[in-house]
Amino acid sequence: MLRLVAIGLFFCSAAIADEHSSPDALIRLVHQDCGSCHGLTLKGGLGPDIRPDALSHYDVETLSEVVLDGIQGTAMPPWRPLMSETEAKKIAEYLLQGELK
């Protein structure tokens, strides 16, 4: 079972790395992958609301660390194995500002 998970993570990480080459791809990632827990409109679901007003207490650096390392003791997983720090920072900027620059 663990072997299948490791193989799945390998292929998933390769696919995500390829997807992250454009701002549109990062936005899709947020709405599809993050949206699977936080709701497709990001208003909350299994995970909390992650729209800009709900995250206003975070700065870009802290939020990108949350994306990369998850939150221990919660359902928020670490994405570090699947994305770069630059990608996580762009996602944090998008979540805080509602747009990618």
Secondary structure, 3 states (H helix, E strand, C coil): CHHHHHHHHHHHHHHHHHHCCCHHHHHHHHHHHHHHHHCCCCCCCCCCCCCCCCCCCCCHHHHHHHHHHCCCCCCCCCCHHHCCHHHHHHHHHHHHHCCCC
